[in-house]
Structures are given as structure tokens and as C-alpha cells.
């Protein structure tokens, strides 16, 4: 059943067209993601659906009585319209660890977000409009939001940059691009697959049409050659002038006929060339081998005053690995990056390959010069180099209007792209990226993924963007229980192992462990605590003992 229809909706601000002839059905009980680049009109469409704004033309037609609509906005300064007294509001708040009597005026940004979200989800509305509802939500809170939406009876329309969240909740994707709306059935992954398939089909049809056009134009060129010859012959002296005049006239008619048919065919069904999904490519100047290991940590421990962040950390990073840092906020991911850069003291050994260049992107991208323009930042001596840089910056989404802007006037998402371009120019060997998809819209996130896929160096990154982690990482550094473990698996594989029922150890495995333990114990009995091998064997003995206890 349908709740209503969006019919030929237009919305403009002055001469700027935001939405143009937008039409779509609104199925009852469906969950719909609205996606598109920043500024495309996603929040505008939510405001039009909520009735806060009026369309320039077109309409939103409800079937039956007008539905009750709740609109959750990204930011809301005035909480006076929110009903905090509903019992379900308190229930949701408790699930998200928001104190029952928390005062909105004095709550943190994250608590305010959860309090408003609780009120919106408990309002018993027919339609719930959610604009970036996953901001400030940790993993457990996000799982709870997914459960509420999937079990809810309302119709949800969601604007979100969290592709993994969209994948887990939505039935349809409304894509807004260049003012137009296209409806795709399925979740985000299905939408991307369908869009790429449509693009491939359009590319093939475009190639076929271009071949047909070239063939017709070749035929017309041949006819024109014959016509020119006939016209020349018709002007010569002799008795054949009339013959050549008739022949020239016939060829001219054929040419006009072919041109008319071609123009009619193109007018009826002209296939435009698909827009290129361009990504700039890395050219790592330091790609020559500097050793197979990039870095190695041995018995590393990090403390802040009396707070121990992690200890007994030992692992090796090999050249070309793509590793995601996974763990709760405050577990030490950003701290490890600063240790690698020599900005933090620690106990233990951290070794880096000599001559290796490291590029670091912080969450806030605060290390760009403020009063330098884009043109100054990427100045080149030769015209050819300057043209190449301009092309790369254009592919990253920078236009003429950005060229002479100071870098401090760029958005956070644009600063991320500037930093990425800087790494490309410098030919960086190792990239350390701290939440690189923050502040990026969906097209920019996909563009970042395509660009990083060309990076031949070593990549370590911390990200809460699950979709990004799934696509980019082939290994993990897991921060938990006061330690860091390196795992040669994807995030999906690790989570599947964690949720799988524990495997019952076999008698053969226990016997093997006991044999190894006895062998180490025998070697220890032949040494004294001061001997060089004693410490290493003692650690091995402790490790085998713990493992054997776990097996039993």
C-alpha cells in the first residue's frame, strides 16, 4: 500500500534549481535512504515532506488522511517542542545509556543527540524523517537503532552517510543528483551494484550508437565524394553533362535522406556518454624497495600518568599491507599513530624502515597552512605539471571557485581532499589515516576508496565507517583488554569468528600442548634465571600454561 506520492516536485532558491520534476511513490511501512552529494537537496526534500517548506511547483499527495510526521534534524537548538515525558522515550534513553533525569540544556552533544532521537522514535508517527541519525552513536547504540527501525511499523526516510547502517535497514534508495531523483529497490549495496550495471549498459549502448553514427557518416562521406565528382563532370564540355547532373542530384538526395534519418533517430533516442567516475591515482616516488618490513613493535607499553592504555604490544607491519585499527573510543588508536610519528613517549621498541616517508591525516586536519591558497599550496614550475595538478584537483571536486580560496576557508571534507592531494604530490610510502571519511559525503567517500585503491604503499587507518573498513582492509589491529593484537583477516571474518560457537578442543590438541609445555620446562630446568635464554623460555612457558588452562 502507498502512503502517498511525490508528484513533479520543483524547488528553487532564486535562479538556483535544487529539485526539478521530482516524482516517487512512498510505500507504507518502507524504510527509504535518501543519498547524494552534499548540497544536492536531501535535507530540502525532508523539509518539504515535513511541510516546513513549500515547493516551487508540484505536490506531495497523501492517500487518505494526512499522516502524522516526526522530523529528526541534525541540529536543533530549541528543545521546547520535544515531549520528554513519554514512557518509551525513557526506555530508549536507558538503552542508550542516557541518564533518566539528564537535563538537555547541560547534556553533552552525544547525549542530546540520543535524547532527541529517543523522543523522535517513540512518537508513534506514521512517517519518521531522520537526518543523519547515526552521528555520535557508538556500536551498541547503532545496533539498537537498527533494531528499532527494522521492527518499527512507521515509514522511515533517512539521510545518512553511514553506508553500513543503510545496508542493514533500507528497502529503497532515493538518489538525488543534479536536481533529479532516481528510485532504486534494495539496500545501499544493491543500489551501487544496479547503478554500476546501468552505467555499464549505457556505456555499451553509447559505443554501439557511436559506431552506427560513424558508419552512416562514412556512407555520407562516400556519397559526397561521388556527388562532388558528378558535379565536376557535369560542368565539362561534352554530351554527358545531363547524365552527370542527374547523378549528382540523386547523390545529394541520398545524402539528405541519410542525414535526416540519422538526426531523427538521435532526436528520438540519443544516448549520452556516461559521466566518468574519475579518481586521481597515487604515484609513490618512494616505491623502490626499502625492506620487506615497514615497522615493528616489541614489548611496547603506553601509559598516561597512572592510566595504562596498553602493554606487551608486539607486531610487525609488512610493506603493502592495508590494516584497519579497530577498537572503542579511547583505546589508543590515535595515540599509536602519534607514537609512530615520534610525537608520544612510550616504553619498549618501535622500529621503522630508514628512508621511508610517512603521511599522517588527523581527524580534524589541523596541519594545513591557514592563509595559503589552493593555487599556492600546489604550485608547479612548469605549465605541464601545473595542468596535471589542476586536472587531479578537478577530479577531486575542486573547481575554479576554490583555486584562490585560503585553505582555512575550505570545508572539513575539502581539507581532507587537500591532504590526500598533498600525499599524492609527495609520493608517500606509508599512510596513517585517522577517521578519513569524517566530513565526507557518500560520493566523496566512494571517490576516496577508488583513489586509495591505487595506492601501492602501506596503509594503516582508524575508522568507524564499517563499509569503508570492509572494502579497504585486509588485516586488523584490534585494541581491546589493554592490548593490541594483529589479525590477518577482514573485519567481517573476525566478527564471524567472535560470534561463532566455541570450538571444543580435541584430546590431540591438549596432548600436543602438554608435550610442548614439558619440553620448555625441561629446558628451563637446565638454566639459571640470569642466563640469556631463561627469560624467553619463561615467557613461552607462561604462554603455553595459559593456553592449556583455556583448553581445559
C-alpha positions in Angstrom: 0.0 0.0 0.0 1.0 3.6 -0.6 1.0 6.4 1.9 1.4 9.0 -0.8 3.1 10.2 -3.9 5.7 12.9 -4.7 4.5 14.4 -8.0 6.6 16.6 -10.3 8.1 18.5 -7.3 10.2 21.5 -8.1 12.1 23.6 -5.5 14.3 26.6 -6.4 16.0 29.4 -4.5 16.2 32.4 -6.9 17.7 31.1 -10.1 19.3 28.1 -8.4 17.3 24.9 -9.0 17.6 22.4 -6.1 15.0 19.8 -7.1 13.5 19.5 -10.6 10.4 17.4 -11.6 11.0 15.0 -8.7 8.5 12.1 -8.5 8.4 9.0 -6.4 6.0 6.7 -4.5 6.0 6.4 -0.7 5.2 2.8 0.2 3.6 2.3 3.7 6.0 0.7 6.2 9.1 1.0 4.0 12.5 2.3 5.0 14.0 4.7 2.4 17.5 6.1 2.2 18.0 9.5 0.5 21.5 9.7 -0.9 23.5 12.2 -2.9 26.4 14.7 -2.6 26.3 17.5 -0.1 24.1 20.3 -1.3 22.1 18.0 -3.7 18.8 18.7 -1.8 18.5 15.7 0.6 17.6 17.8 3.7 15.4 20.0 1.4 13.3 17.0 0.4 12.9 16.1 4.1 11.7 19.6 4.9 9.3 19.6 2.0 7.9 16.2 3.2 7.6 17.6 6.8 5.6 20.6 5.5 8.2 23.1 6.8 8.9 24.3 3.3 6.6 24.8 0.2 7.6 23.5 -3.2 8.0 26.0 -6.1 5.7 23.7 -8.1 4.4 20.2 -8.0 2.9 18.5 -4.9 3.1 15.8 -2.2 -0.3 13.9 -2.4 -1.3 11.8 0.6 -3.6 8.9 0.2 -6.4 9.0 2.8 -5.9 11.3 5.8 -2.7 13.3 6.2 -0.1 11.2 8.1 1.5 12.2 11.4 5.1 13.1 10.7 8.1 13.3 13.0 11.2 15.2 11.8 14.5 14.5 13.4 17.0 17.1 12.3 20.8 17.1 12.5 20.8 20.2 14.8 18.1 21.5 16.9 18.7 24.3 19.4 15.1 24.6 20.7 14.0 21.5 22.7 10.7 23.1 23.7 8.7 21.1 21.1 10.0 17.7 22.3 7.9 15.6 24.6 10.3 14.2 27.1 7.6 12.5 29.3 6.7 9.5 27.1 7.5 6.2 28.8 9.0 4.9 25.6 11.3 7.9 25.4 12.8 6.9 28.8 13.1 3.3 27.6 15.1 4.3 24.6 17.3 6.6 26.6 18.1 3.8 29.1 19.1 1.5 26.2 21.5 4.2 25.0 22.9 4.9 28.5 21.5 8.4 28.8 20.7 9.2 32.5 17.0 9.2 33.2 16.9 12.7 34.6 19.6 14.1 32.4 19.0 17.9 31.7 19.0 18.6 27.9 20.4 22.1 28.5 23.5 20.7 30.2 23.9 17.4 28.4 26.8 16.6 26.0 26.4 16.7 22.3 26.2 12.9 22.1 23.6 12.8 25.0 21.5 15.5 23.3 21.5 13.5 20.1 20.4 10.4 21.8 17.7 12.2 23.8 16.2 13.8 20.7 16.4 10.5 18.8 14.6 8.7 21.6 11.8 11.2 21.5 11.5 11.0 17.7 11.4 7.2 17.6 8.9 6.9 20.4 6.4 9.4 18.9 4.1 6.8 17.3 4.2 8.7 13.9 3.2 7.4 10.5 6.3 8.8 8.9 9.7 9.4 10.6 12.2 11.6 8.9 15.7 11.1 10.1 18.5 13.5 9.1 21.9 11.9 10.0 20.6 9.9 13.0 23.9 7.9 13.5 26.1 10.9 14.5 27.6 10.3 18.0 26.3 6.7 18.2 28.7 4.0 19.3 28.4 0.4 18.0 25.8 -0.8 20.6 23.6 2.3 20.2 23.8 1.9 16.4 22.7 -1.7 16.7 19.8 -0.6 18.8 18.8 2.0 16.3 18.9 -0.7 13.5 16.7 -3.0 15.6 14.1 -0.2 16.3 13.8 0.7 12.7 13.6 -2.9 11.4 10.9 -3.7 14.0 9.0 -0.4 13.6 5.7 0.0 11.8 6.3 3.6 10.6 7.6 4.6 7.2 11.2 5.9 7.6 13.0 8.3 5.3 16.7 8.6 6.3 19.5 10.8 5.2 22.8 9.2 6.3 26.4 8.9 5.2 26.7 5.6 7.1 26.6 3.0 4.3 26.7 0.0 6.6 23.7 1.4 8.5 21.8 2.0 5.3 22.6 -1.6 4.2 21.1 -3.0 7.3 17.9 -1.0 7.3 16.5 0.3 4.0 14.2 -1.2 1.3 14.7 1.6 -1.2 17.3 4.2 -2.1 16.2 7.6 -3.5 19.3 9.1 -5.2 19.3 12.9 -5.8 21.8 14.0 -8.4 21.8 17.3 -10.4 18.2 18.0 -9.1 16.8 14.7 -10.4 15.5 11.8 -8.2 16.1 8.2 -9.2 14.5 5.3 -7.3 16.4 2.1 -6.6 15.0 -1.0 -4.9 17.1 -2.7 -2.3 19.8 -1.5 0.2 22.9 0.6 -0.5 25.0 -2.3 -1.9 22.1 -3.3 -4.3 21.8 0.4 -5.3 25.5 0.7 -6.1 25.5 -2.6 -8.0 22.5 -1.6 -10.0 23.9 1.9 -10.7 27.2 0.4 -11.9 25.3 -2.1 -14.1 23.2 0.7 -15.6 26.3 2.7 -16.3 28.0 -0.3 -18.0 24.8 -0.9 -20.1 24.7 2.8 -21.0 28.4 2.7 -22.0 27.8 -0.2 -24.2 24.7 1.3 -25.9 26.7 4.6 -26.3 29.6 2.7 -28.0 27.1 0.9 -30.3 25.4 4.2 -31.2 28.7 5.9 -31.9 29.7 3.0 -34.3 26.3 3.4 -36.1 26.8 7.2 -36.4 30.4 6.6 -37.7 29.1 4.1 -40.3 26.4 6.4 -41.5 28.8 9.4 -41.7 31.2 7.2 -43.6 28.5 6.4 -46.1 27.6 10.1 -46.4 31.2 11.0 -46.9 31.4 8.4 -49.8 28.2 9.8 -51.3 29.6 13.3 -51.0 32.7 12.2 -52.8 30.6 10.7 -55.6 28.4 13.8 -55.7 31.4 16.1 -55.9 32.7 14.1 -58.9 29.3 14.2 -60.6 29.1 17.9 -60.1 32.6 18.4 -61.6 31.8 16.1 -64.6 28.5 18.0 -65.2 30.4 21.2 -65.9 32.7 19.7 -68.5 32.1 20.0 -72.2 30.6 17.1 -74.0 27.4 15.2 -74.3 27.4 13.6 -70.9 26.7 16.7 -68.8 23.0 15.9 -68.3 23.9 12.3 -67.2 26.3 13.7 -64.5 23.8 16.4 -63.5 21.1 13.7 -62.8 23.7 11.6 -61.0 24.8 14.5 -58.8 21.2 15.3 -57.9 20.5 11.7 -57.0 23.5 11.5 -54.7 22.5 14.8 -53.0 19.0 13.4 -52.3 20.6 10.2 -50.8 22.8 12.3 -48.6 19.9 14.5 -47.3 17.8 11.4 -46.7 20.6 9.6 -44.7 21.3 12.8 -42.7 17.5 13.3 -42.0 17.1 9.7 -40.8 20.2 9.9 -38.6 19.0 13.2 -37.0 15.5 11.7 -36.4 17.0 8.6 -34.8 19.2 10.7 -32.5 16.4 13.0 -31.6 14.2 10.1 -30.7 16.8 8.2 -28.6 20.1 9.9 -28.2 22.3 8.1 -25.7 24.6 10.4 -23.7 28.1 9.3 -22.8 28.2 8.2 -19.1 30.0 10.5 -16.8 33.3 9.1 -15.8 33.7 8.1 -12.1 37.2 9.6 -12.0 39.7 9.1 -9.2 43.2 10.6 -9.1 46.0 8.0 -8.8 48.9 7.8 -6.5 52.4 7.8 -7.8 54.6 6.8 -4.9 58.1 8.2 -5.5 59.4 6.0 -2.8 58.0 2.8 -4.2 61.6 1.4 -4.5 62.1 -1.4 -2.0 63.3 -0.3 1.4 63.0 -3.7 3.0 60.1 -6.1 3.5 59.2 -4.8 7.0 57.8 -1.3 7.3 57.7 -1.2 11.1 58.0 -3.5 14.1 56.9 -3.1 17.7 58.4 -5.2 20.6 57.0 -5.2 24.1 55.6 -1.7 23.8 53.7 -0.1 26.7 51.9 3.2 26.8 50.7 5.0 30.0 49.2 8.4 30.7 50.1 9.3 34.3 48.5 6.3 36.1 46.3 5.2 33.3 47.8 2.2 31.3 46.5 2.4 27.7 48.1 -0.9 26.5 51.1 -3.1 27.3 53.0 -6.1 25.9 52.4 -5.0 22.4 54.4 -6.8 19.7 53.7 -7.0 16.0 55.2 -6.4 12.5 53.8 -4.4 9.6 54.9 -5.6 6.2 55.2 -3.5 3.1 51.9 -3.1 1.1 49.6 -4.2 4.0 46.3 -2.4 4.4 45.4 -2.6 8.1 42.4 -1.2 10.0 42.7 -0.1 13.6 39.6 -1.4 15.4 38.6 -0.6 19.0 36.5 1.5 21.3 37.0 5.3 21.6 39.9 6.0 23.9 41.5 2.6 23.4 44.7 4.2 21.9 44.3 4.2 18.1 45.2 7.8 17.6 47.9 7.5 20.3 49.6 4.7 18.4 49.7 6.9 15.3 51.4 9.7 17.2 53.9 7.1 18.6 54.8 6.1 15.1 55.3 9.7 14.2 57.6 10.3 17.2 55.1 12.6 18.9 54.5 10.4 22.0 56.8 8.8 24.6 56.4 5.1 25.4 58.2 2.1 26.8 59.6 -0.7 24.6 60.9 -0.7 21.0 59.3 0.7 17.8 61.4 0.3 14.7 60.8 2.0 11.3 62.4 1.4 7.9 65.0 4.1 7.2 64.3 6.5 4.4 60.5 5.7 4.5 58.1 8.7 4.1 55.0 8.7 6.3 51.9 10.7 5.6 49.5 11.4 8.5 46.0 12.7 8.4 44.4 13.6 11.7 40.7 13.7 12.3 40.5 17.5 12.3 43.2 18.0 9.5 44.7 20.9 11.6 48.1 20.9 10.0 47.3 22.8 6.8 48.6 26.4 6.5 45.7 28.9 7.0 46.4 31.8 4.7 47.8 29.8 1.8 45.5 29.4 -1.2 45.0 26.2 -3.2 47.0 27.7 -6.0 49.9 28.4 -3.7 49.8 25.0 -2.0 50.1 23.1 -5.3 52.3 25.5 -7.3 54.3 23.9 -10.0 57.2 25.3 -12.0 56.2 24.0 -15.5 53.0 24.6 -17.4 52.7 20.8 -18.0 53.0 20.0 -14.2 50.5 22.7 -13.4 48.0 21.3 -15.9 48.3 17.8 -14.4 47.8 19.2 -10.9 44.7 21.2 -12.0 43.3 18.0 -13.6 43.8 16.0 -10.4 42.2 18.7 -8.2 39.3 18.9 -10.6 38.8 15.1 -10.3 38.8 15.6 -6.5 35.9 18.0 -6.8 37.7 21.4 -6.8 36.5 24.0 -9.2 37.7 27.5 -10.3 36.0 29.0 -7.2 38.3 27.1 -4.9 41.5 27.9 -6.6 42.2 31.3 -4.9 40.5 30.5 -1.6 42.7 30.3 1.6 42.8 26.7 2.9 41.2 27.7 6.2 38.0 28.7 4.3 37.6 25.2 2.9 35.1 22.8 4.5 36.4 19.9 6.5 35.7 17.5 3.7 37.6 19.7 1.2 40.6 19.8 3.6 40.7 16.0 3.7 40.9 16.1 -0.1 43.7 18.7 0.0 45.6 16.5 2.4 45.1 13.5 0.1 46.4 15.5 -2.8 49.4 16.5 -0.8 50.3 12.8 -0.1 50.0 12.2 -3.9 52.3 15.0 -4.7 54.9 14.0 -2.1 54.9 10.3 -3.2 54.2 9.0 0.4 55.3 5.4 1.3 53.0 4.9 4.3 49.7 6.5 5.0 48.3 6.8 8.6 44.7 8.0 8.3 42.6 8.8 11.4 38.9 8.7 10.6 39.4 9.7 6.9 35.7 9.6 5.9 34.6 12.0 8.6 33.0 15.1 6.9 32.8 13.4 3.5 29.5 12.8 1.7 28.8 9.5 0.1 30.2 10.3 -3.4 33.3 11.7 -1.8 33.7 8.5 0.3 33.5 6.3 -2.8 35.9 8.6 -4.6 38.4 8.3 -1.6 38.1 4.5 -1.8 38.8 4.5 -5.6 41.8 6.7 -5.1 43.2 4.7 -2.2 42.8 1.5 -4.2 45.6 2.8 -6.5 47.9 3.4 -3.5 50.8 0.9 -3.7 52.3 1.7 -0.3 51.3 0.6 3.2 48.0 1.8 4.6 47.0 2.0 8.3 43.7 3.6 9.2 41.3 4.1 12.0 37.7 4.4 11.0 34.1 3.9 12.4 32.9 3.7 8.8 32.2 0.0 8.6 31.6 0.0 4.9 35.0 1.7 4.3 36.7 -0.8 6.6 35.2 -3.8 4.8 36.3 -2.5 1.4 39.8 -1.3 2.3 41.3 -3.5 5.0 42.8 -7.0 4.6 44.1 -7.1 8.1 43.3 -5.7 11.6 45.0 -4.2 14.7 42.4 -4.9 17.4 42.6 -2.7 20.5 40.9 -4.5 23.4 41.6 -5.6 27.0 44.6 -3.3 27.4 46.5 -4.8 24.4 46.8 -4.7 20.7 46.5 -7.8 18.5 47.3 -8.1 14.8 45.0 -10.4 12.9 45.4 -11.4 9.3 41.7 -11.2 8.5 39.0 -8.8 7.5 36.6 -7.2 10.0 33.8 -9.4 8.7 35.9 -12.6 9.2 36.9 -11.5 12.7 33.3 -10.8 13.8 32.1 -14.1 12.4 34.7 -15.9 14.5 33.8 -14.0 17.6 30.1 -14.9 17.2 30.7 -18.5 16.2 30.1 -21.1 19.0 33.4 -22.0 20.7 35.2 -25.0 19.2 35.7 -27.8 21.6 39.4 -28.7 21.8 40.4 -32.2 20.9 42.4 -34.6 23.1 45.2 -34.5 20.5 45.5 -30.7 20.8 45.7 -30.9 24.6 48.3 -33.7 24.4 50.4 -31.6 22.0 50.3 -28.6 24.2 51.3 -30.7 27.3 54.2 -32.1 25.3 55.4 -28.6 24.3 55.0 -27.4 27.9 57.1 -30.3 29.2 59.8 -29.7 26.6 60.0 -26.0 27.6 60.0 -26.9 31.3 62.9 -29.3 30.7 65.0 -26.6 29.0 64.2 -24.2 31.9 65.4 -26.7 34.5 68.8 -26.7 32.8 69.2 -22.8 33.1 69.5 -20.2 35.8 67.4 -17.0 35.9 70.3 -14.9 34.8 71.0 -16.9 31.7 70.2 -15.2 28.3 67.6 -17.8 27.2 65.9 -18.1 30.5 63.6 -15.0 30.2 62.5 -16.0 26.7 61.7 -19.6 27.7 59.9 -18.4 30.8 57.6 -16.3 28.7 57.0 -19.2 26.4 56.2 -21.4 29.5 53.7 -18.8 30.8 52.0 -18.5 27.4 51.7 -22.3 27.0 50.4 -22.7 30.5 47.6 -20.1 29.9 46.7 -21.7 26.6 46.5 -25.2 28.3 44.2 -23.8 31.0 41.9 -22.3 28.4 41.7 -25.7 26.6 40.8 -27.4 29.8 
